[in-house]
């Protein structure tokens, strides 16, 4: 490979990473989570590269550059899914537990509502297997998620008072765990296992058993009490790659293996400092994933989104996505006997879908469960729902403060009279 091609690829990758950092910082300045800016910049840059003339694209995005961006993006995705697995396990075991019957409607309502909303547009959303049932269920699952890492950041940034954070995290963890379980089941059911050789099946199962039972004990023995430094980061990266390779060999998307690796990683090994270091690495690499994802969407799909039928589909799914989460907030608030504004705040916070929805959408696209049109629709919804979460929460708080202050004034006037 000529040195010039490698240098061009590295420069292109540097532009992607530096641009995402700048846009992420800009998002913070306008009171938005940094991930919103990163997602928007990555998808926008990939779309602009796809729309650029062939002569310009040959200069800006050579085959070497595209391969490097895809490889870096996949590593970023696997690290992110590993951290999601750790988050699901951590928040699933901590805090006050809700009864299962209370969590069931909170998980089921978004899936059912969003799947029903996707029914009239099944002919547009279907993937290569042309099975509308898979599309309805997958869209419902993808739109039901709440990005746990983004939710944690929003709760801290907005200063959300108790008891909303604990309840929101329990619902988000239950929803995301259910979503990944259903996505995994869909992929397994639609995968042609006859194409997987006996050797590959044995190797995949062996790797998966090593990720679940063997490697966690080795990591715990070697790094217990010493989680700092490059050896620990390298060991975790190798552990994540083995998890991804296990499911890849079995014919399932490697992101599923990364989530499994996070779920079974030793709880006493990954302290807060090491998780921050891994999250920093994932944040650096994940913009390349968004660029490569946007490049995989055909240009005709982008044109279809701008037509009236495409806008109608987007508006319908957006209304279903928002409405279902607000309904979850009110249902949960009714169970907890909360006032209406507290229930509304919970529903708004649950609407942040962030990177989790994009990851699930990418898994569905690469596993041929959905088509490029559905993928582009889910990307747009992920950006919109995450971007409006903080402004809507602040608007509800402002309205409640105004109402409370007016009530206080009325009470004082009555008492004086």
Buried (B, 14 or more C-beta within 10 A) or exposed (E): EEEEBBEBBEEBBEEBBEBBBEBBEEBEEEEBBBBBBBBBBBBBBBBEBBEBEEEEBEEBBBEBBBBBBBBBBBBBBBBBBBBBBBBBBBBBEEEEEBEEEBBEBBBBBBBBBBBBBBEEBBEBBBBEBEBBEBBBBBBBBBBBBBBBBBBBBBBEEBEBEEEBBBBBBBBBBBBBBBBBEBBBEBBBEBBEEEEBEEEBBEBBEEBBEBBBEEBBEEBBEEBEEEBEEEEBBEBBBEBBBBBBBBBBBBBBBBBBBBBBBBBBBBEEBBEEEBBEBBBEBBBBBBBBBBBBBBBBBEEEBBEBBEEEEBEEBBEBBBEBBBBBBBBBBBBBBEBBEBEEBBBBBBBBBBBBBBBBBBBBBBBBBBBBBBBBBBBBBBBBBBBBBBBBBBEBBEEBBEEBEEEEEEEEEEEEEEEEE
